[in-house]
Amino acid sequence: MWLLVFLVWSLVFTGGTYWYLFGTRSPFSLESVRPKEPIELDQRKRDKVLKKGFSRERIPENLDAIIIGSGLGGLSAAACLAKQGKRVLVLEQHDQAGGCCHTFTEKGFEFDVGLHYLGQLHKNSLLQVAFDQITEGQLEFVTLPQHFDTIHIGLGEERREYSLYTGKTAMEAHLKKQFPDDTEAVEKFFKLMKMCARKTHLLPCLKLIPRWLALFLLKSGIADLYCNIFRLSGTSATTWADQVTSNKDLQVIFSYLFYGVPPRDSSILINALLIHHYKRGAYYPRGGASEIPYHISNTIRKYGGEVLVRAPVTRVLLDKDGAACGVAVRKGQEEVEVKAPIVISNCGLFNTFKNFLPPEVHMKHDIQARLDLVKPGRGCFLVFSGFDATPEELDIGSTNTWLFRNNDMDGLMDNYFSLSKEEAPDNIPMMYFTFPSAKDPTSKVKHPGKTCMTILAMVNYEWFEEWKDTTVRKRGDDYTEYKMRFANNLFNWACEHFPKLKDKLVYQEVSTPLSNAHYLGAHRGAMYSSEQNLARYDPISMAKNRCDTPIKNLYISGQDVFSCGIAGALHGGLICASIVLGHILYVDLLFIKKKLKRNSVVQALQKMFC
């Protein structure tokens, strides 16, 4: 058996090496990373980059690829292809590029839509190297304070407060101080985190090697013999936590970074990776979330590509053999057909297959089998609040806050999502809120004397579905009253922790799943895309849910490729670009990472002896 294991993995390694050495050249290099330029604060100049409208005249000639959607997954894939010499066109249906990384400004307040904080951006990390390559070194991140998250469990006098610290050893040590009777459980969790972080690369490998080989390794049991990461991927977070501790508060900590799925139905591997993501630090883009699409768009244009907004794609064009050959874009009352040999959709599986393909195509068995691998995600509900006061005057900081009514997360979520439309607004079980303006130093320059707050909660799309066919901003008083019931309850809950907020509130905007569907193109308002449940992270499902699709020349990028979140979307773009180019970009990034580390050692030695 072990001989078979050795032979199979030797085959994978040899094939991968051949693919890399004799495939296309690397789009990445140390030389492409330039000294950082000053942040562009002129909004008119930023709009020329982020709000360039679609027209026939602006379509580049001789396109190699069209990318539908300008979220991070689409932009990162486009940047990789552009740097490889491919002529790309990114089409965005909204009035500005960025997807969940875009920001909007109202009444002097700038709000982030989907990016709240990032991890794993320490010096020479893989994520940091990737961002440097697709922005050519122009993206800068602010390191947030060590105390990055606060978790409150319970209400009133029964409320308990816990805090999460960054640091290779500090995170574990601080958690042990808060749970002195459960130090062994904490140690087991951090041991799990470490193992998951070291072996996670094997999961995206399932999408990079041939499908038949991935399924053979999994179904034969060879993959499990090599590493237990594949078993953990399909292990329930509740099942694992029950085995190591009976402390329900600690179990909440293990799964507090919620994304709409009860711990019972979520993967312990994913939950562990989410916390590990911040072990080496929490970060925020200097200048705000829109810096990410701003600089990636500049990279795409530098290499001959284009990013155009107000360009709603109505369908993917298919040739006589059923292969993708372009897209149709709605421009006023007409459709503009744009041709390219490759089409990449960053709009999620459901939007891509159900909205962009003819009914007779998306009803085919192989398309339906692909959709059956995932479920639509929960809807997101956001409250954007603006205050006429500085963070110091409000006694707030950059630390994020998570609130839970009690420590039974499975029960909380089961009960909540089973509530009727009328019951739901008054029984919200958990929420997250943050102050983006307290994280970004440039906020004091751009918006002096002002503070903004973002609240996030999960909701059922069905609670808002009756208004889905109404016009944006004209959905009626009953819709406004209903969404404000959620918003007021969420805001009042936040004010229990920061009482000074209420008197300084001067602006508030609410985003429901219908808003997310309209502005972000999110299917059923799910900003985290397809549901992040156990079935999705079953290794067999992961091997089948790939970037390539049953439609020749049509590919998927973004959060539906690997996992949710900003990092998940970026990895989705890198995996997609690797498949399209026939070149494993991760190998290039690892080589650059190794060079940077070697250079750091040389520089340190030079300082020591000079």
Disulfide bonds with the S-S distance in Angstrom:
none
